[in-house]
Amino acid sequence: QLLANGDRGPLNVGAVVILPEEFKLAPPNRIPQEIKAKNKGIYISPYSSKSENILVVGPILGDKNREISFPVLAPDPTKSTTAKFLKYPIYVGANRGRGQINPNGEKSNNNPILASTSGKITTIKQNENGSNDISIKTPDGTIIDEKISKGLLVAVKPGQTISKDSLLTVDPNVGGFGQTETEIVLQNSDRIVGYLVFCLTIVLCQTLLILKKKQYEKVQTAEMNF
């Protein structure tokens, strides 16, 4: 990807996970050593002190972090007044690459340069610092210079006729954003035990019925032989 200084570097990645209310990032003493080792060098944090159920991470190097594990601590419905033994949605979003807007609202260098006017490309001058100057001759003979910052690849050539807002450089943005959703179920352990007891009872009844049937068949066979 194109870095802020115009050089090329590895893609950065980031992610956000929106959990249900009262779900939050697990404290360090509750995270298994396996997850700690897997997330070494990755710092996951809540979005804010008021939104502990929203977890964010990044930017981090994408070539070394293709998978991120979010250790989550679920609320205890037996102690919480709002959490219930129900199915809850979880929303996940992930992005790669640099942003196209700086925090101050201005465009970053991760955007293509568009022609400010229509006309004909007269010259393309490459500067020592890696930037370029493109001169455009308008229909009325005026020369307009377009500044191309370092790292951007020029997509036009001298003598080419262009229109206003046409691309002067190749789009440097190689990033993207994706999102998905899944579900998590808070299950009562008593329900699981009850379900297992129910299944065991059904299996036991079926077994006893089969044994009773076999016994009945033996009695019938003995009476016929007698």
Secondary structure, DSSP 4 states (H G I P E B T S, - for coil): -B-TTS-B-PPEEEEEEEPPTT-EEPPGGGS-HHHHHHTTT--EEEEETTEEEEEEEEEEETTT-S-----EE---TTT-SS--SSEEEEEEEEEES--SB-TTS-B-SSS--B-SS-EEEEEEEE-TTS-EEEEEE-TTS-EEEEEE-TTPPB---TT-EE-TT-BSB------EEEEEEEEEE---HHHHHHHHHHHHHHHHHHHHHHHHHHHHHHHHHHHHH-
